[in-house]
């Protein structure tokens, strides 16, 4: 991993990692724009950013992933997302919204979500597949307003 990819994205300014971009919006929103294939290092960069942002904010993080221009998610990237070493990141992730996912991307993402949830079935984190960033923001804001700060049991 390059040092550049590991930088925590500053508020409101897009930072590149691989062929992708990410940024942070206070108080608790991490946004990525995926362009092209997602490699192992790309997934690890996002996981590291989520971990660092959770430490910075002292709380949970919401995540918007714009995958309109995404290629494929490599098997190595899928394994990185599901790895036990990233359980702490799953614990701070409060909700996610995926923007612009194709049918195939939704299928792959749903399988990945199920795999991650199988590791911690007692924790439910909402995930929405939406068409626009505005819909993603509305979904996460609704969840933010109504959550009690505790993950619900299934």
MDTraj code that builds the backbone (N, CA, C; nanometers):
import mdtraj as md
import numpy as np

residues = "UNK UNK UNK UNK UNK UNK UNK UNK UNK UNK UNK UNK UNK UNK UNK UNK UNK UNK UNK UNK UNK UNK UNK UNK UNK UNK UNK UNK UNK UNK UNK UNK UNK UNK UNK UNK UNK UNK UNK UNK UNK UNK UNK UNK UNK UNK UNK UNK UNK UNK UNK UNK UNK UNK UNK UNK UNK UNK UNK UNK UNK UNK UNK UNK UNK UNK UNK UNK UNK UNK UNK UNK UNK UNK UNK UNK UNK UNK UNK UNK UNK UNK UNK UNK UNK UNK UNK UNK UNK UNK UNK UNK UNK UNK UNK UNK UNK UNK UNK UNK UNK UNK UNK UNK UNK UNK UNK UNK UNK UNK UNK UNK UNK UNK UNK UNK UNK UNK UNK UNK UNK UNK UNK UNK UNK UNK UNK UNK UNK UNK UNK UNK UNK UNK UNK UNK UNK UNK UNK UNK UNK UNK UNK UNK UNK UNK UNK UNK UNK UNK UNK UNK UNK UNK".split()
xyz = np.array([
    [0.0829, -0.1180, 0.0000],
    [0.0000, 0.0000, 0.0000],
    [0.0869, 0.1238, 0.0000],
    [0.0441, 0.2227, -0.0732],
    [0.1213, 0.3458, -0.0758],
    [0.0819, 0.4324, 0.0427],
    [0.1714, 0.5163, 0.0855],
    [0.1412, 0.6093, 0.1934],
    [0.0299, 0.7038, 0.1549],
    [0.0227, 0.7373, 0.0253],
    [-0.0819, 0.8284, -0.0207],
    [-0.2195, 0.7678, 0.0004],
    [-0.2345, 0.6382, -0.0291],
    [-0.3625, 0.5723, -0.0152],
    [-0.4077, 0.5595, 0.1289],
    [-0.3136, 0.5647, 0.2214],
    [-0.3468, 0.5472, 0.3618],
    [-0.3876, 0.6771, 0.4296],
    [-0.3676, 0.7899, 0.3634],
    [-0.4055, 0.9165, 0.4259],
    [-0.5549, 0.9187, 0.4537],
    [-0.5899, 0.9679, 0.5700],
    [-0.7305, 0.9851, 0.6023],
    [-0.7825, 1.1015, 0.5184],
    [-0.8936, 1.0796, 0.4482],
    [-0.9428, 1.1872, 0.3622],
    [-0.9877, 1.3081, 0.4440],
    [-0.9397, 1.4251, 0.4092],
    [-0.9814, 1.5450, 0.4822],
    [-1.1245, 1.5838, 0.4437],
    [-1.1845, 1.6619, 0.5269],
    [-1.3213, 1.7059, 0.5035],
    [-1.3333, 1.7800, 0.3710],
    [-1.4310, 1.7423, 0.2939],
    [-1.4729, 1.8104, 0.1710],
    [-1.3735, 1.8054, 0.0541],
    [-1.2552, 1.7469, 0.0732],
    [-1.1591, 1.7431, -0.0364],
    [-1.1393, 1.5990, -0.0816],
    [-1.1591, 1.5735, -0.2085],
    [-1.1397, 1.4391, -0.2620],
    [-0.9915, 1.4052, -0.2654],
    [-0.9581, 1.2860, -0.2159],
    [-0.8212, 1.2336, -0.2188],
    [-0.8217, 1.1054, -0.3016],
    [-0.7228, 1.0880, -0.3894],
    [-0.7174, 0.9651, -0.4692],
    [-0.6594, 0.8475, -0.3906],
    [-0.7081, 0.7294, -0.4234],
    [-0.6427, 0.6042, -0.3819],
    [-0.6649, 0.5074, -0.4971],
    [-0.5552, 0.4569, -0.5530],
    [-0.5663, 0.3768, -0.6752],
    [-0.6320, 0.4613, -0.7833],
    [-0.7336, 0.4066, -0.8484],
    [-0.8075, 0.4802, -0.9514],
    [-0.9326, 0.5463, -0.8939],
    [-0.9484, 0.5426, -0.7619],
    [-1.0701, 0.5861, -0.6938],
    [-1.0475, 0.7160, -0.6158],
    [-1.1559, 0.7698, -0.5604],
    [-1.1498, 0.8911, -0.4789],
    [-1.2260, 0.8679, -0.3492],
    [-1.1824, 0.9367, -0.2411],
    [-1.2598, 0.9329, -0.1169],
    [-1.2451, 1.0643, -0.0422],
    [-1.3440, 1.0876, 0.0462],
    [-1.3412, 1.2072, 0.1305],
    [-1.4245, 1.1808, 0.2557],
    [-1.4118, 1.2701, 0.3526],
    [-1.4853, 1.2617, 0.4784],
    [-1.5633, 1.3905, 0.4970],
    [-1.6887, 1.3765, 0.5401],
    [-1.7704, 1.4927, 0.5751],
    [-1.8090, 1.4803, 0.7214],
    [-1.7808, 1.5848, 0.7971],
    [-1.8190, 1.5858, 0.9382],
    [-1.9700, 1.5806, 0.9497],
    [-2.0254, 1.5146, 1.0486],
    [-1.9492, 1.4602, 1.1604],
    [-1.9064, 1.3141, 1.1420],
    [-1.9668, 1.2398, 1.0459],
    [-1.9470, 1.0946, 1.0479],
    [-1.9704, 1.0252, 0.9132],
    [-1.9447, 1.0941, 0.8016],
    [-1.9763, 1.0373, 0.6705],
    [-1.8507, 1.0195, 0.5848],
    [-1.8252, 0.8956, 0.5442],
    [-1.7146, 0.8600, 0.4550],
    [-1.7750, 0.8321, 0.3173],
    [-1.7213, 0.8976, 0.2142],
    [-1.7751, 0.8832, 0.0785],
    [-1.6634, 0.8372, -0.0143],
    [-1.6937, 0.7359, -0.0954],
    [-1.5976, 0.6885, -0.1949],
    [-1.6624, 0.6897, -0.3317],
    [-1.5829, 0.7179, -0.4323],
    [-1.6238, 0.7056, -0.5716],
    [-1.5325, 0.6007, -0.6339],
    [-1.5898, 0.4878, -0.6655],
    [-1.5134, 0.3765, -0.7196],
    [-1.5103, 0.3883, -0.8716],
    [-1.3908, 0.3879, -0.9265],
    [-1.3714, 0.3973, -1.0720],
    [-1.2824, 0.2824, -1.1150],
    [-1.3379, 0.1879, -1.1877],
    [-1.2598, 0.0728, -1.2325],
    [-1.2664, -0.0408, -1.1322],
    [-1.1730, -0.1329, -1.1451],
    [-1.1706, -0.2516, -1.0601],
    [-1.1276, -0.2172, -0.9178],
    [-1.1818, -0.2918, -0.8226],
    [-1.1439, -0.2763, -0.6822],
    [-1.0462, -0.3882, -0.6487],
    [-0.9228, -0.3495, -0.6194],
    [-0.8165, -0.4435, -0.5871],
    [-0.8059, -0.4600, -0.4353],
    [-0.7282, -0.5568, -0.3940],
    [-0.7036, -0.5826, -0.2524],
    [-0.6574, -0.4554, -0.1813],
    [-0.5573, -0.3856, -0.2360],
    [-0.5076, -0.2626, -0.1736],
    [-0.6152, -0.1546, -0.1644],
    [-0.7026, -0.1485, -0.2656],
    [-0.8109, -0.0500, -0.2631],
    [-0.9062, -0.0772, -0.1462],
    [-0.9415, -0.2036, -0.1272],
    [-1.0306, -0.2403, -0.0168],
    [-0.9626, -0.2131, 0.1162],
    [-0.8351, -0.2479, 0.1263],
    [-0.7612, -0.2246, 0.2509],
    [-0.7478, -0.0746, 0.2807],
    [-0.7334, 0.0073, 0.1774],
    [-0.7264, 0.1522, 0.1973],
    [-0.8581, 0.2043, 0.2553],
    [-0.9706, 0.1563, 0.2020],
    [-1.1007, 0.1988, 0.2542],
    [-1.1196, 0.1537, 0.3988],
    [-1.0802, 0.0315, 0.4283],
    [-1.0923, -0.0213, 0.5643],
    [-1.0057, 0.0609, 0.6602],
    [-0.8836, 0.0922, 0.6181],
    [-0.7944, 0.1738, 0.7018],
    [-0.8521, 0.3136, 0.7230],
    [-0.9129, 0.3704, 0.6189],
    [-0.9739, 0.5037, 0.6317],
    [-1.0906, 0.4990, 0.7291],
    [-1.1751, 0.3973, 0.7180],
    [-1.2879, 0.3843, 0.8109],
    [-1.2389, 0.3710, 0.9547],
    [-1.1352, 0.2922, 0.9746],
    [-1.0791, 0.2725, 1.1092],
    [-1.0262, 0.4063, 1.1629],
    [-0.9488, 0.4773, 1.0822],
    [-0.8905, 0.6045, 1.1258],
    [-0.9988, 0.7090, 1.1513],
    [-1.1021, 0.7116, 1.0672],
    [-1.2103, 0.8083, 1.0863],
    [-1.2889, 0.7787, 1.2129],
    [-1.3103, 0.6517, 1.2423],
    [-1.3805, 0.6157, 1.3661],
    [-1.2997, 0.6610, 1.4869],
    [-1.1667, 0.6455, 1.4791],
    [-1.0816, 0.6926, 1.5882],
    [-1.0880, 0.8446, 1.5993],
    [-1.0879, 0.9116, 1.4847],
    [-1.0921, 1.0583, 1.4832],
    [-1.2225, 1.1102, 1.5424],
    [-1.3354, 1.0474, 1.5055],
    [-1.4660, 1.0958, 1.5489],
    [-1.5065, 1.0417, 1.6851],
    [-1.4439, 0.9303, 1.7260],
    [-1.4809, 0.8691, 1.8528],
    [-1.6157, 0.7992, 1.8481],
    [-1.6654, 0.7737, 1.7288],
    [-1.7961, 0.7093, 1.7171],
    [-1.8100, 0.6317, 1.5883],
    [-1.9323, 0.6048, 1.5527],
    [-1.9604, 0.5276, 1.4324],
    [-1.9490, 0.6111, 1.3059],
    [-1.9318, 0.5390, 1.1957],
    [-1.9156, 0.6014, 1.0652],
    [-2.0242, 0.5502, 0.9704],
    [-2.0763, 0.6410, 0.8892],
    [-2.1667, 0.6057, 0.7795],
    [-2.0856, 0.6108, 0.6508],
    [-2.1238, 0.5277, 0.5518],
    [-2.0441, 0.5105, 0.4315],
    [-2.1333, 0.5173, 0.3089],
    [-2.0970, 0.6055, 0.2147],
    [-2.1615, 0.6089, 0.0831],
    [-2.0567, 0.5665, -0.0190],
    [-2.0919, 0.4661, -0.0991],
    [-2.0028, 0.4190, -0.2051],
    [-2.0726, 0.4393, -0.3392],
    [-2.0185, 0.5282, -0.4212],
    [-2.0703, 0.5492, -0.5558],
    [-1.9962, 0.4523, -0.6478],
    [-2.0687, 0.3523, -0.6955],
    [-2.0073, 0.2473, -0.7771],
    [-2.0534, 0.2550, -0.9229],
    [-2.1036, 0.3716, -0.9624],
    [-2.1532, 0.3916, -1.0987],
    [-2.0480, 0.3540, -1.2029],
    [-1.9205, 0.3844, -1.1742],
    [-1.8121, 0.3574, -1.2692],
    [-1.7236, 0.2402, -1.2262],
    [-1.7772, 0.1541, -1.1397],
    [-1.6980, 0.0414, -1.0894],
    [-1.6854, -0.0680, -1.1941],
    [-1.5674, -0.1293, -1.1949],
    [-1.5464, -0.2489, -1.2757],
    [-1.5821, -0.3693, -1.1916],
    [-1.4833, -0.4542, -1.1660],
    [-1.5096, -0.5733, -1.0848],
    [-1.4443, -0.5612, -0.9479],
    [-1.4946, -0.6415, -0.8561],
    [-1.4384, -0.6532, -0.7225],
    [-1.3588, -0.7824, -0.7224],
    [-1.2267, -0.7719, -0.7092],
    [-1.1432, -0.8916, -0.7197],
    [-1.1687, -0.9852, -0.6019],
    [-1.1425, -1.1149, -0.6204],
    [-1.1580, -1.2089, -0.5079],
    [-1.0747, -1.1676, -0.3869],
    [-0.9560, -1.1126, -0.4103],
    [-0.8708, -1.0673, -0.3001],
    [-0.9371, -0.9518, -0.2243],
    [-1.0030, -0.8617, -0.2959],
    [-1.0728, -0.7500, -0.2311],
    [-1.1910, -0.8020, -0.1498],
    [-1.2636, -0.8992, -0.2022],
    [-1.3762, -0.9575, -0.1277],
    [-1.3253, -1.0235, 0.0005],
    [-1.2148, -1.0974, -0.0097],
    [-1.1583, -1.1623, 0.1092],
    [-1.1121, -1.0582, 0.2115],
    [-1.0536, -0.9488, 0.1635],
    [-1.0080, -0.8428, 0.2555],
    [-1.1260, -0.7848, 0.3326],
    [-1.2383, -0.7639, 0.2659],
    [-1.3559, -0.7059, 0.3314],
    [-1.4141, -0.7998, 0.4361],
    [-1.4042, -0.9296, 0.4133],
    [-1.4633, -1.0272, 0.5048],
    [-1.3660, -1.0766, 0.6123],
    [-1.2401, -1.0343, 0.6055],
    [-1.1380, -1.0871, 0.6976],
    [-1.1676, -1.0510, 0.8427],
    [-1.1397, -1.1440, 0.9316],
    [-1.1611, -1.1215, 1.0749],
    [-1.0780, -1.0059, 1.1289],
    [-0.9633, -0.9779, 1.0666],
    [-0.8784, -0.8686, 1.1157],
    [-0.9474, -0.7327, 1.1041],
    [-1.0576, -0.7272, 1.0300],
    [-1.1290, -0.6003, 1.0128],
    [-1.2594, -0.5945, 1.0915],
    [-1.2735, -0.6834, 1.1896],
    [-1.3957, -0.6854, 1.2711],
    [-1.4177, -0.5519, 1.3412],
    [-1.3101, -0.4855, 1.3843],
    [-1.3260, -0.3569, 1.4522],
    [-1.3900, -0.2529, 1.3610],
    [-1.3606, -0.2603, 1.2316],
    [-1.4198, -0.1659, 1.1369],
    [-1.5686, -0.1961, 1.1209],
    [-1.6026, -0.3233, 1.1128],
    [-1.7448, -0.3591, 1.1035],
    [-1.8204, -0.3108, 1.2264],
    [-1.7535, -0.3087, 1.3422],
    [-1.8189, -0.2618, 1.4639],
    [-1.8478, -0.1123, 1.4617],
    [-1.7683, -0.0333, 1.3904],
    [-1.7917, 0.1113, 1.3884],
    [-1.8743, 0.1557, 1.2685],
    [-1.8960, 0.0676, 1.1729],
    [-1.9758, 0.1019, 1.0562],
    [-2.1237, 0.0986, 1.0947],
    [-2.1904, 0.2127, 1.0865],
    [-2.3294, 0.2253, 1.1309],
    [-2.4312, 0.2050, 1.0197],
    [-2.3926, 0.2294, 0.8966],
    [-2.4836, 0.2125, 0.7846],
    [-2.4138, 0.2502, 0.6561],
    [-2.4619, 0.1917, 0.5465],
    [-2.3996, 0.2153, 0.4164],
    [-2.5058, 0.2340, 0.3102],
    [-2.4693, 0.3085, 0.2085],
    [-2.5551, 0.3234, 0.0908],
    [-2.4667, 0.3098, -0.0324],
    [-2.5135, 0.2314, -0.1280],
    [-2.4404, 0.2066, -0.2509],
    [-2.5168, 0.2748, -0.3642],
    [-2.4490, 0.3654, -0.4329],
    [-2.5100, 0.4462, -0.5391],
    [-2.4748, 0.3888, -0.6756],
    [-2.5762, 0.3712, -0.7606],
    [-2.5532, 0.3384, -0.9009],
    [-2.5048, 0.1983, -0.9298],
    [-2.5404, 0.1027, -0.8459],
    [-2.4936, -0.0343, -0.8664],
    [-2.5703, -0.1031, -0.9789],
    [-2.4970, -0.1689, -1.0667],
    [-2.5597, -0.2513, -1.1695],
    [-2.6184, -0.3753, -1.1029],
    [-2.6983, -0.4504, -1.1774],
    [-2.7552, -0.5738, -1.1237],
    [-2.6445, -0.6666, -1.0743],
    [-2.5413, -0.6852, -1.1553],
    [-2.4304, -0.7739, -1.1180],
    [-2.3600, -0.7242, -0.9932],
    [-2.3362, -0.5942, -0.9843],
    [-2.2710, -0.5378, -0.8661],
    [-2.3577, -0.5574, -0.7425],
    [-2.4901, -0.5395, -0.7557],
    [-2.5808, -0.5612, -0.6418],
    [-2.5736, -0.7058, -0.5942],
    [-2.5679, -0.8002, -0.6878],
    [-2.5595, -0.9419, -0.6520],
    [-2.4296, -0.9688, -0.5761],
    [-2.3166, -0.9219, -0.6303],
    [-2.1868, -0.9439, -0.5652],
    [-2.1846, -0.8768, -0.4279],
    [-2.2330, -0.7542, -0.4199],
    [-2.2340, -0.6815, -0.2927],
    [-2.3242, -0.7506, -0.1907],
    [-2.4385, -0.7986, -0.2346],
    [-2.5293, -0.8682, -0.1438],
    [-2.4637, -0.9945, -0.0886],
    [-2.3933, -1.0674, -0.1740],
    [-2.3219, -1.1868, -0.1273],
    [-2.2133, -1.1498, -0.0266],
    [-2.1408, -1.0408, -0.0536],
    [-2.0368, -0.9954, 0.0380],
    [-2.0986, -0.9532, 0.1718],
    [-2.2081, -0.8795, 0.1661],
    [-2.2764, -0.8353, 0.2888],
    [-2.3205, -0.9564, 0.3705],
    [-2.3776, -1.0554, 0.3034],
    [-2.4208, -1.1771, 0.3740],
    [-2.3028, -1.2485, 0.4384],
    [-2.1899, -1.2538, 0.3675],
    [-2.0711, -1.3203, 0.4228],
    [-2.0222, -1.2473, 0.5471],
    [-2.0178, -1.1151, 0.5402],
    [-1.9727, -1.0360, 0.6548],
    [-2.0720, -1.0503, 0.7700],
    [-2.2021, -1.0449, 0.7395],
    [-2.3033, -1.0588, 0.8455],
    [-2.2984, -1.1965, 0.9102],
    [-2.2605, -1.2978, 0.8341],
    [-2.2542, -1.4327, 0.8922],
    [-2.1472, -1.4403, 1.0001],
    [-2.0469, -1.3538, 0.9921],
    [-1.9418, -1.3498, 1.0939],
    [-1.9925, -1.2886, 1.2239],
    [-2.0886, -1.1965, 1.2131],
    [-2.1446, -1.1283, 1.3302],
    [-2.2954, -1.1129, 1.3115],
    [-2.3691, -1.2240, 1.3207],
    [-2.5129, -1.2182, 1.2915],
    [-2.5938, -1.1355, 1.3908],
    [-2.5377, -1.1063, 1.5076],
    [-2.6097, -1.0287, 1.6083],
    [-2.6081, -0.8787, 1.5798],
    [-2.5353, -0.8388, 1.4785],
    [-2.5279, -0.6957, 1.4464],
    [-2.5915, -0.6704, 1.3105],
    [-2.6841, -0.5780, 1.3075],
    [-2.7477, -0.5418, 1.1813],
    [-2.7075, -0.3990, 1.1484],
    [-2.6523, -0.3811, 1.0301],
    [-2.6179, -0.2486, 0.9819],
    [-2.6918, -0.2291, 0.8509],
    [-2.7703, -0.1256, 0.8413],
    [-2.8502, -0.1088, 0.7200],
    [-2.7637, -0.0798, 0.5975],
    [-2.8056, -0.1370, 0.4861],
    [-2.7414, -0.1125, 0.3569],
    [-2.8521, -0.0868, 0.2566],
    [-2.8385, 0.0200, 0.1809],
    [-2.9367, 0.0509, 0.0767],
    [-2.8668, 0.0603, -0.0583],
    [-2.9342, 0.0120, -0.1613],
    [-2.8891, 0.0296, -0.2989],
    [-2.9802, 0.1360, -0.3591],
    [-2.9212, 0.2484, -0.3979],
    [-2.9983, 0.3623, -0.4469],
    [-2.9392, 0.4121, -0.5783],
    [-3.0131, 0.5003, -0.6445],
    [-2.9695, 0.5514, -0.7743],
    [-2.8873, 0.6797, -0.7657],
    [-2.9087, 0.7599, -0.6603],
    [-2.8409, 0.8890, -0.6523],
    [-2.7781, 0.9106, -0.5140],
    [-2.6803, 1.0010, -0.5090],
    [-2.6194, 1.0349, -0.3812],
    [-2.7210, 1.1008, -0.2882],
    [-2.8138, 1.1781, -0.3439],
    [-2.9172, 1.2413, -0.2611],
    [-3.0018, 1.1347, -0.1900],
    [-3.0375, 1.0277, -0.2617],
    [-3.1126, 0.9177, -0.1994],
    [-3.0287, 0.8499, -0.0911],
    [-2.8997, 0.8342, -0.1167],
    [-2.8103, 0.7722, -0.0188],
    [-2.8052, 0.8559, 0.1084],
    [-2.7890, 0.9857, 0.0911],
    [-2.7833, 1.0755, 0.2065],
    [-2.9146, 1.0725, 0.2853],
    [-3.0267, 1.0715, 0.2152],
    [-3.1575, 1.0683, 0.2816],
    [-3.1741, 0.9393, 0.3619],
    [-3.1342, 0.8263, 0.3029],
    [-3.1438, 0.6976, 0.3715],
    [-3.0607, 0.6983, 0.4993],
    [-2.9363, 0.7409, 0.4892],
    [-2.8478, 0.7392, 0.6057],
    [-2.8921, 0.8401, 0.7111],
    [-2.9420, 0.9542, 0.6685],
    [-2.9884, 1.0549, 0.7646],
    [-3.1097, 1.0026, 0.8419],
    [-3.1985, 0.9337, 0.7742],
    [-3.3153, 0.8752, 0.8407],
    [-3.2697, 0.7741, 0.9464],
    [-3.1755, 0.6902, 0.9102],
    [-3.1244, 0.5920, 1.0055],
    [-3.0520, 0.6615, 1.1212],
    [-2.9734, 0.7619, 1.0915],
    [-2.8991, 0.8359, 1.1951],
    [-2.9961, 0.8964, 1.2960],
    [-3.1059, 0.9535, 1.2464],
    [-3.2038, 1.0171, 1.3353],
    [-3.2742, 0.9164, 1.4256],
    [-3.2978, 0.7960, 1.3770],
    [-3.3799, 0.7004, 1.4515],
    [-3.3030, 0.5936, 1.5282],
    [-3.1738, 0.5870, 1.5103],
    [-3.1001, 0.4831, 1.5830],
    [-3.0713, 0.5297, 1.7249],
    [-3.0594, 0.4330, 1.8113],
    [-3.0309, 0.4651, 1.9512],
    [-2.8827, 0.4514, 1.9822],
    [-2.8017, 0.4314, 1.8793],
    [-2.6590, 0.4147, 1.9010],
    [-2.6201, 0.2714, 1.9327],
    [-2.7178, 0.1824, 1.9235],
    [-2.6932, 0.0409, 1.9523],
    [-2.7424, -0.0402, 1.8333],
    [-2.6659, -0.1370, 1.7913],
    [-2.7098, -0.2232, 1.6821],
    [-2.8258, -0.3083, 1.7300],
    [-2.9242, -0.3256, 1.6439],
    [-3.0421, -0.4043, 1.6769],
    [-3.0138, -0.5527, 1.6617],
    [-3.0805, -0.6329, 1.7410],
    [-3.0682, -0.7788, 1.7255],
    [-3.1633, -0.8228, 1.6159],
    [-3.1290, -0.9296, 1.5444],
    [-3.2172, -0.9753, 1.4348],
    [-3.3473, -1.0306, 1.4890],
])
top = md.Topology()
chain = top.add_chain()
for i, resn in enumerate(residues, 1):
    res = top.add_residue(resn, chain, resSeq=i)
    for name in ("N", "CA", "C"):
        top.add_atom(name, md.element.get_by_symbol(name[0]), res)
traj = md.Trajectory(xyz[None], top)
